[in-house]
């Protein structure tokens, strides 16, 4: 079983965690920038919405497969192997796009996006799993803070990546933008290879493929809820929103990238601050870590800002003002949801199976993104694009949010049963 720490993490553990986190940050910058580069560049040269959405299918599909198998790889060979493999694949994907920027085809971009999707989920699983190795086993408040800090900072940098993608496209073009990012990945890849120990996160028990699927319990219900939660976001965020901003409101590339960047940066700050306001009760002067019941409440609250956006657009209020205010409210609530989810999966996961459990959970996350990406292009195009397309995508998103909230009911029941038997779930720390 990985080391459980009684007080402060040893210096080596902290150093390794810092290296993994910094590496994840650099990767996140390139991931966000590449998404914006591909989306805006291909739409600019004439690809219709559904075709652009299809280009991201391999990215999301391979994310499903990678998370399922990545947990097994991490538990069997250590988290260094999964982190380094993810960086190497991102380097290959960026190099492919840079070298063929003037002759891009749909199958070629789909393959490159597939490699990038594998890379993203290998690095995410490695980073999230490593937190369990450096936080004392029963310190649930500390675990919430560390998870919120990593998740929030990652999403802040993803927002910076969106802005970086739009900026690179405007300043140096698609080809050189990909080449510059490939150089950055090469630097952190070499650092991770030299500095990180090989065995971190490796389990001493036998790992079988059957053990990749968690037994009936809270992890399964949480994963199902996560699927619909992130599907709800991507239904309108992946395609409908950026294309609406560009084609209907007439925003330039850097304005679209900058706006989405600012939104995700703010979203990341809210995630990092989530431990201060997401707890369900007060224990003295400090909040108790959130549980499944609190998650259900926060999830259902997402319906309010989305419903308000639809109502305001139909009332013919200024669309730019509606989207700026509505997205700010949506971002705060969604960030709180995401922070609670990220905390709960790490809290639920058994110490010697953390990589496998986190991998299974993020497989559900990738499945939600895959479904959301497909629906984003299909619904937006079917509804006539423009405002009608955006409203239709938000309406589908509301349905997904309600499903995610309903799934928190059996999650809470399962959480209580497991807490009674083994006492591993969130409680006062």
N, C-alpha and C positions, 0 to 999 in steps of 0.2 A: 504493500500500500504506500502511496506517496507520503512524504514527510508531513506530519501535522505539527504545526508550530505552536508552542505554548505561550510565547510572548511576542518578541519582535522577530521578523524574518531574518535569517542569516544574511550577511552581506552578499554572498554569492547569489542567493535566491533573488534578492532585490536587484542586483546587477543584471541578472538574466531577464527578469521581468521588464526592466527598463529597456533593454536591447530589443526584446520582442515587441514592446509597445511602440518604440520609436520606428521599428521596421514596419509595423502595421500602419503607423501614421503615414509614412512615405508611400506605402502601397495604396492606401486609401486616397491620397492625393491623385495618383495616376488613375485609379479606378473611376473616380468621379469625373476627372478631366476627359478620360477616354469615352465615357458614356455621352458626355455633352458634345465632344468632337464628332463622334459618329452620327448622333442624332441630327445635329444642325447641318453638318456637311452633306449628308445624304439627302436630307429634305431640300437643301438649297440646290442640289443638282437634279431634282425632279422626282425623287422616290415618293410614292403615295404613302399615307399613314400606315395602312395594313402591311405594306412591304417593309417599312422601317421596323414595325413591331416584330415582324418575323425574323429580322436580323438579330434580335436579342433572345430568340427562343433557345438557341444552343447555350447561351450564357446562363439562362435560368434552368434549362433542362439538365445540363451537366452539373449545375449547383446542387440539384436534388441527389444525383448519383454520388457526387463528391462528398457531400456531408454524410451520407449513409456509410460510405466506405472509408472516409477520412478519419472517423473516430476509431475504426479498427486499426488503421495504419498508425495513428498516433499512439494508441495503447500498445501496439505490438512493437513499434520501432522507435518511439519517442517523438516529442513535439517538434524537435529540431528538424526531423525529416519532413514533416508535413509543411512547416513554415518555409523551409528552403525550396521544396518542390513547388510551392505556390509562387514564390518569387521568380523561380526559373521559368515557369510557364507564362507569367505575365511579361517577362522579358522577351520570350519568343513571340507572343501575340503582338506586342508593340512593334517588334522588328518586322514581322510579317506585313503589318499595315503600313509602316513607313516605307518599306521597299517596294510596295505595290500600290502606292497612293493614287497613281494616275491610271490604274487599270483595275479598279475594284469591281468585283461581281458579287451578287447576292450570296452564292455558296462560299466564296472566299471570306467575306466578312463574317458570315455565320460561323465558320470554323475558327476564325480569330477570336470572336466573341465567346465561343465555347471554351477555348483555352483560358481566356480571361475569367470566365465564370468559375472554372475549376480553381484557378489561382486565388480568386477572392475568398472562396469558401474554405480552402485549406488554411489560408492565413488567419481568417476570422476564427475558425475552430481552434487553432493553435493558441491564439491570444486569449480567447475567453476561457479555455480550459486551464491555462497556466495560472489564472487567478486562484484557483482552488488549491494550488500548491504553496502559495505564499501567505495565505490568510489563515490564522488559527481556526481550528475546526469548528468551534462553537461560537465564534465571533460573528453573529449574523449581521450586526450593525456595520462592522468593519467590512464584511463581504459586500453589503449593499453599497457602501461608499466606493470601494475599489471597482466594482462592476459599473457603477454609474459614471465614475470618472473615465474609465476606459471607453465605455460606449458613447458617452457624451462627447469626449474629445475626438473620437473617431468620426462621429457624424459632423462635428464642426469642421474637421479637415476635409470631409467629403464635400461639404458645401464650398469650401475654398477650392476644391478640385473642380466643381462645376464652373466656378468663375474662371479658374485657370484654363479649362478647356475652351470656353468662349474666347478668352483673351489670346490663347495660342493660335486658335483658328483665325482670328482677325490680324494678328501680328506676323506670324511666320507660316501660316498655312497648315494643312492637315499633315503633310509628310514630315516636316521639321518638328511639329508638335509631338508626334509619336516618337521621333528619334530622341528628342530631349528627355522625354519621360523614360525611355528605355535606358538612357545613361544613368538616370537617378536610381532606377531599380537595380542596375548592375552594382552600384556602390553599396547599397544596403544588403544585397545578396552576399557579397564578399564578406561584409562585416558579420552577418549572421553565421556564415560558414566557419569563420575563424574563432568567434568569441563564445558561441553557445555550446553547452555540453550536449552530448549525443543522447543521453539516457533520460532526460527530463520528461516526466509524464508517462514513462513506460511502466506497464503493470507487470507484476510478478506472477499473476495467475494466468491460466490458459485462456486465450481469447478465441472464441469460435464465431462464425457468422451468425449462428442462432442468437448469440448473446448481444448482437447489435440492436435487436428490437427489445426495448424495455418491457418488463412484465406489466400487466394491467395495473394502473395506478396514476398518480398525478402527472407524470411526465407525458403520458399519452394524451391526456386531456389538455394539458398546457400546449402541447405541440399542435393539436387540432385547432385550438383557439388562435395560436400564432399564425397558422395557415390563412385563416380568414382575415385576421387583422392586417397582415401585410399585403394580402391580395386586395383588400379594400383601399389601401394607399396607392398601390401601383395601377389600379384601374384608371385613375385619372391623372396620376403624376407622371407616369412613364412617357406618355405620348400626348394626351389631350391637352394638358395644361401648357407645356412649352410650345406646342404648335399653335394653340389658340393665342398665346402671347405674341408669337411672331407674325402669324398671318392675319389675325383679326384685329389685334391692337397695334400692329405695325412696329413691334419692338425689334431692335437690331440684335445680332448674335450676342454681343457682349452684355446687352441689357437683359436678355433672357437668362444667360448664364449667371450674371451678377445677381439678379433677383432671386433665382433658385439657390444660389450660393448663400446669400444673406439669410434666406429662410432656413436652410439646413444648419448654418452656423448658429443661429438663434435656437434652433431645435436641439443642437448639441449642448448648448449652455443649459437649457432647461433639463435635459437628461442628467447632466453632471450635478445639478442642484436638486434632483428628484428626492434624495433621502430626507431633505428638510421639510417636504410637504406631502409625501405620498403615504406615510404611515397611517394606520387606521386608528390608533389610540395613542395617548400620551402616557409615558412611564416616567413619572417624575418630571424632569425638564426635557426629556428626549423622546422622540417618536419611536414607536415600535415598528419594525420592518413590515412592509405590506404583505398581505396574504391573498389567497384566491378571491375572497369576498371583495376586498378592496379593488382588485384587478377588474372584477365584473362591473363595479360601479364606474370606474374610470373608462372602461371600454364603452359602456352605454352612453356616456357623456359625449362621445365623439359625434353622435347623431346631431347634436345641437348646432355646431358651427357649419356642418355640411348642409343641413336643412336651411339655415339662415342664408347661405350663399345662393342656393337655388331660388329661394323666395325673393331675395334682393335683385337677382338677375331678371326674374320675371316681372318685377316691379319697375324695371328699366332704370334702376339706379346706376350711376357711373360704374362700369365694369371694373376699371382699374382700382377704384376705391374699394369696391366690394371684395375683390380678390385679395388685396393687400390686408385688409382688416380680417376677412374670413380666414385666410391662410395663417395669419398670426394666431388666431384663436385655435384653429385646428392643430397647428404645430405644437402649442403648449400642451394640449390634451393628449395628442398622439405621442409626444416625447415622454410624458409621464407613463403612459401605457407601455412603451418600449422599455423604459428603465425597469419597471416592475417585472416585465417578462424576463429580461436578461438576468435580473437578480434571482427570480424564482427557479429558473432552470439550473443555475449553478448551485443554489441551495438544495434543490431536490436531488441532484446527482450524487451518487455514491463516490467516495473519495478515490477508490481504485478503478472506477469506471467512468470518470468524469469526461474523458475525451469521447467515449462512445455515446454517452447520454447527450452531451452537447451536440455531437454530430447528428444524432437522430433528430433532435429538436430543430437544428438549422436546416435539416432536410425538409421538414415541414415548412419552414420559413421560405426556402427556395421554391417549394411547390406552390406556395401562395403567390410568390412573385411571378412564377411562370404563368399561372392562371390569370393574374392581374395584367400581365403584359399582353397576353393574347386578347383579353377582353378590352384592354385599352385601345388597341388598334381597331378591333372589330366593331365595338360599340360606337366609337367616335366616327368611323367611316359610315357605318349603317345609319346613324342618326343625322347624317348630313354635315358633319364637321361643324365648325363655327360654334356659336353659343348652344345650339341644340345638342351638338355632340358632347360638349363639355358637361352640360346639365345631365344628359343621359348617363355619362360615366360616373358622375357624382351620385346619381340615384342608385346605380348598381353597387357603388361603394357603401352606401347606407345599408343595403341588404346584407352585405358581407360583415359589416360592423355588428349588426344585430345578431347574426349567427355566432360571431366570436364572443359576444357577451353572454349568450345563452349557454355556450359551452363552459363558461366559468361556474355554472351551477353544479354539474357533476364533478368538476375539478375541485370545488370546495369540499364536497362530500368525500371525495377520494383523499384529499389532503388531510382531513380530520381523521379518517380511518388509519392512514399511514402514520400520522403523528401519535396516535394512541398505541400503535404496535411497536414502532422503532424510534419514535421521537426525533426524526431527522429534519423535520420541516420548520419553516420560519417560526420563531418564537422570540421572546425577550432574550437579548444577548448581553 
